Amino acid sequence: MERLKRTLKSDHDKAVEVVEPCMPIITRISSPAEMVEGDAKVANQPSGSHQRETDTTVDSVQKAPKESGVVTTATPCTSVIGAWATIQAPADTCMPAAVTSVAENSVEAPRTTESGSIRVLYLYSGPHRPIDGLAKFLRELGAECVCVDKEFDNGHDLLDQHFWEECRGDCDEFDSFLVSPPCSTFTPARRGDGGPQPLRGVEGAEVYGLKGFRPNEKKQVSEGNVLAIRAENTATYAHVNGRWWIIEQPHGRPGKTSMWNLDEFKQLREKEDVYLYTFDQCRFGCLAEKRTDLSSNIPGLEEFTVLCNHEIQRWVIPWSGEVIVAPHPPLRGKQWAVLESDWSPSMLREAEPPGDYITRSCAAYPKELNAALAKALLRRRRPTEPPEQRTMRPSTETTDTVKVQKLIPLRGAEKVATSDDSSDSLRDVHRWVTDKARFIGIQVRNIVFQLFDQQPEVEADILESLGKRSNEDIINTTWMHGLRNRVLDLLSRNRAPGMEPACDVGEVDEEGYRMCIRGRLLEYWARVVSDPGKECAKRTYKGAPAGLEVDTKDLDGVFPQVTADGDEAPWESMTTEFDSFQNYMGIEEDDEAYETLAFDWV
């Protein structure tokens, strides 16, 4: 946070904050609607989030003002972020007894900044709300809040790849996260019965979008996918690093569309210490019932389990005369229902009046809900093990496994499979893959797909070559060189402090040793993602002995240890006579290996 220089300006209604990219987590979403390129900016997007704090049209609902308060500003910067909104508590603000009592039974206070304030990142926050917004209540509790939303600041476009990477890279500076991704394409209110048409299915690939869209609907779904996955990425980052997080969405019902149906959110909610709270927003002052889910790693949020207890009344939709018997007016259509006692036949019309769907007017959180969320995000937590240990430790949970049987063994007899807890089992190696390695891998995949889209003939040539034996170069060398440089640029942006900014991506051509594998790029990748086998990657550009003599203690527990029979091999057995040695050239010249690989394994 050295670059975050703040100075108070009471006449400034926003704050600017520069962030440094560190570890962006970008995901490519494949859907029937559109293949969204996670590595490229989505062009011409009208909104980077949703209308969470929108103007309303109902008589009893006030127009939402902009959120501000005591704000800070920074020295001008050239960052693509433009402006971040930081709302900082006055120095003499004390945490009220209400929050103190919540934390009495806990042990460790949340991590604080150098100034002593707890920092909360609020993604998809909607516009400024100085009177009843979340930031206002956090400020009263002695905390800082950074709001990010295109309606908050036009530069806060979370669909913009570069802005997202910088925003995501500064997540380590926050103690708690509230994420409210736009639900407009996921909401079950899209029923088609007086409301907007559904854009998604409830299972399989259709949760990412139905087929047969008009161009504008296709764009809506694609944007919704990107923003949803970036919300999940943020929560996963917070979870791995021991920070509080909350994701808010409309209540997910069986057989109905919901963001919770996405595979990424299913995996998140299956993690240890993740809770689901369901409540009705009418208990916090909302005009409609609006049943809502909170997915969070904060335990004991009983205040978010209250359901509607209001009296049943008779409501009439003015233009149609339809009568509804319920505690609250229905959240559908473009016109709010009124109490039957306030309705008259003169309100009838031949068609529904034009305007926005009323779901839009209820997107803003009620004042009481913002106050409750502020207290929840500041709860104290018990001590946990360091994030590095949690990231690298394999899970002890058992998972369903699929037994794959090959027809012909490549070489020799097969070894009898061992149990999961056997000391020489490789069954759980995948559990040691770090989150950063997984996320970087996703972005590399995004780059490959993007380059395929730019030059589809390259993809066609690769597919055409499958199953054929050829020593010719299948992939265009210029295309491949561009891919390597794009990957290197990605790795360089995500490197650890102190690492060199680049590496050689050319062929390895040392004295007596040559290899087409870009070993230095491979090793650089391993170091960027903290792969426990990064030292062994030197073998790919230093030769086989380097892979045998390096210290492999980082791999203890990842791969089984093997005890050599007899005495340790002498050094001369590990050396190579380059005058007589010929490196293995691959399966192209090995008929048995090729036939087995091509027809029994692929």
Rosetta blueprint (number, residue, H / E / L):
1 M L
2 E L
3 R L
4 L L
5 K L
6 R E
7 T E
8 L E
9 K L
10 S L
11 D L
12 H L
13 D L
14 K L
15 A L
16 V L
17 E L
18 V L
19 V L
20 E L
21 P L
22 C L
23 M L
24 P L
25 I L
26 I L
27 T L
28 R L
29 I E
30 S E
31 S L
32 P L
33 A L
34 E L
35 M E
36 V E
37 E L
38 G L
39 D L
40 A L
41 K L
42 V L
43 A L
44 N L
45 Q L
46 P L
47 S L
48 G L
49 S L
50 H L
51 Q L
52 R L
53 E L
54 T L
55 D L
56 T L
57 T L
58 V L
59 D L
60 S L
61 V L
62 Q L
63 K L
64 A L
65 P L
66 K L
67 E L
68 S L
69 G L
70 V L
71 V E
72 T E
73 T E
74 A E
75 T L
76 P L
77 C L
78 T L
79 S L
80 V L
81 I L
82 G L
83 A L
84 W L
85 A E
86 T E
87 I E
88 Q L
89 A L
90 P L
91 A L
92 D L
93 T L
94 C L
95 M L
96 P L
97 A H
98 A H
99 V H
100 T H
101 S H
102 V H
103 A L
104 E L
105 N L
106 S L
107 V L
108 E E
109 A L
110 P L
111 R L
112 T L
113 T L
114 E L
115 S L
116 G L
117 S L
118 I E
119 R E
120 V E
121 L E
122 Y E
123 L E
124 Y L
125 S L
126 G L
127 P L
128 H L
129 R L
130 P L
131 I L
132 D L
133 G L
134 L H
135 A H
136 K H
137 F H
138 L H
139 R H
140 E H
141 L L
142 G L
143 A E
144 E E
145 C E
146 V E
147 C E
148 V E
149 D L
150 K L
151 E L
152 F L
153 D L
154 N L
155 G L
156 H L
157 D L
158 L L
159 L L
160 D L
161 Q H
162 H H
163 F H
164 W H
165 E H
166 E H
167 C H
168 R H
169 G H
170 D L
171 C H
172 D H
173 E H
174 F L
175 D L
176 S E
177 F E
178 L E
179 V E
180 S L
181 P L
182 P L
183 C L
184 S L
185 T L
186 F L
187 T L
188 P L
189 A L
190 R L
191 R L
192 G L
193 D L
194 G L
195 G L
196 P L
197 Q L
198 P L
199 L L
200 R L
201 G L
202 V L
203 E L
204 G H
205 A H
206 E H
207 V H
208 Y H
209 G L
210 L L
211 K L
212 G L
213 F L
214 R L
215 P H
216 N H
217 E H
218 K H
219 K H
220 Q H
221 V H
222 S H
223 E H
224 G H
225 N H
226 V H
227 L H
228 A H
229 I H
230 R H
231 A H
232 E H
233 N H
234 T H
235 A H
236 T H
237 Y H
238 A H
239 H H
240 V H
241 N L
242 G L
243 R L
244 W E
245 W E
246 I E
247 I E
248 E E
249 Q E
250 P E
251 H L
252 G L
253 R L
254 P L
255 G L
256 K L
257 T L
258 S L
259 M H
260 W H
261 N H
262 L L
263 D H
264 E H
265 F H
266 K H
267 Q H
268 L H
269 R H
270 E L
271 K L
272 E L
273 D L
274 V L
275 Y E
276 L E
277 Y E
278 T E
279 F E
280 D E
281 Q H
282 C H
283 R H
284 F H
285 G L
286 C L
287 L L
288 A L
289 E L
290 K L
291 R E
292 T E
293 D E
294 L E
295 S E
296 S E
297 N L
298 I L
299 P L
300 G L
301 L L
302 E H
303 E H
304 F H
305 T L
306 V L
307 L L
308 C L
309 N L
310 H L
311 E L
312 I L
313 Q E
314 R E
315 W E
316 V E
317 I L
318 P L
319 W L
320 S L
321 G L
322 E L
323 V E
324 I E
325 V E
326 A E
327 P L
328 H L
329 P L
330 P L
331 L L
332 R L
333 G L
334 K L
335 Q L
336 W L
337 A L
338 V E
339 L E
340 E H
341 S H
342 D H
343 W L
344 S L
345 P H
346 S H
347 M H
348 L L
349 R L
350 E L
351 A L
352 E L
353 P L
354 P L
355 G L
356 D L
357 Y L
358 I H
359 T H
360 R H
361 S H
362 C H
363 A L
364 A L
365 Y L
366 P L
367 K H
368 E H
369 L H
370 N H
371 A H
372 A H
373 L H
374 A H
375 K H
376 A H
377 L H
378 L L
379 R L
380 R L
381 R E
382 R L
383 P L
384 T L
385 E L
386 P L
387 P H
388 E H
389 Q H
390 R H
391 T H
392 M H
393 R L
394 P L
395 S L
396 T L
397 E L
398 T L
399 T L
400 D L
401 T L
402 V L
403 K L
404 V L
405 Q L
406 K L
407 L L
408 I L
409 P L
410 L L
411 R L
412 G L
413 A L
414 E L
415 K L
416 V L
417 A L
418 T L
419 S L
420 D L
421 D L
422 S L
423 S L
424 D L
425 S L
426 L L
427 R L
428 D L
429 V H
430 H H
431 R H
432 W H
433 V L
434 T L
435 D H
436 K H
437 A H
438 R H
439 F H
440 I H
441 G H
442 I H
443 Q H
444 V H
445 R H
446 N H
447 I H
448 V H
449 F H
450 Q H
451 L H
452 F H
453 D H
454 Q H
455 Q L
456 P H
457 E H
458 V H
459 E H
460 A H
461 D H
462 I H
463 L H
464 E H
465 S H
466 L L
467 G L
468 K L
469 R L
470 S L
471 N L
472 E L
473 D L
474 I L
475 I L
476 N L
477 T H
478 T H
479 W H
480 M H
481 H H
482 G H
483 L H
484 R H
485 N H
486 R H
487 V H
488 L H
489 D H
490 L H
491 L H
492 S H
493 R H
494 N L
495 R L
496 A L
497 P L
498 G L
499 M L
500 E L
501 P L
502 A L
503 C L
504 D L
505 V L
506 G L
507 E L
508 V E
509 D E
510 E E
511 E L
512 G L
513 Y E
514 R E
515 M E
516 C L
517 I L
518 R L
519 G H
520 R H
521 L H
522 L H
523 E H
524 Y H
525 W H
526 A H
527 R H
528 V H
529 V L
530 S L
531 D L
532 P L
533 G L
534 K L
535 E L
536 C H
537 A H
538 K H
539 R H
540 T H
541 Y H
542 K H
543 G L
544 A H
545 P H
546 A H
547 G H
548 L H
549 E H
550 V L
551 D L
552 T L
553 K H
554 D H
555 L H
556 D E
557 G L
558 V L
559 F E
560 P L
561 Q L
562 V L
563 T L
564 A L
565 D L
566 G L
567 D L
568 E L
569 A L
570 P L
571 W H
572 E H
573 S H
574 M H
575 T L
576 T L
577 E L
578 F L
579 D L
580 S L
581 F L
582 Q L
583 N L
584 Y L
585 M L
586 G L
587 I H
588 E H
589 E H
590 D L
591 D H
592 E H
593 A H
594 Y H
595 E H
596 T H
597 L H
598 A H
599 F H
600 D H
601 W H
602 V L
